[in-house]
Amino acid sequence: FLTMFGEKLKGADPEDVIVSAFKVLDPEATGFIKKEFLQELLTTQCDRFSAEEMKNLWAAFPPDVAGNVDYKQICYVITHGEEKEE
């Protein structure tokens, strides 16, 4: 997954910049966005993700039972290359 995301985000911004971009999609500041919404954005905008890339994303960052995705965890992995210890 990290290799795929690294290819998509070569020269990525610092973590706070990426988190700020996700926060625009989270007006209630929950720290989560809906899986369906994120999938639609990633498969229809700019450098579109393939079905295989989406499968890898959900395997690495499974949504919770309500279908929410923790975008701060995704941002951390994008910028640090590993999962944050909780």
Number of C-alpha atoms within 10 A of each C-alpha: 17 15 10 12 17 14 10 13 13 8 8 13 12 13 17 13 12 18 18 13 11 19 18 10 15 15 10 10 11 11 17 20 21 17 18 13 13 16 16 12 13 16 15 11 9 8 10 15 20 12 11 8 16 17 14 16 18 14 11 14 15 15 17 12 7 8 13 18 22 17 21 19 16 22 20 18 18 22 17 12 15 12 13 11 4 3
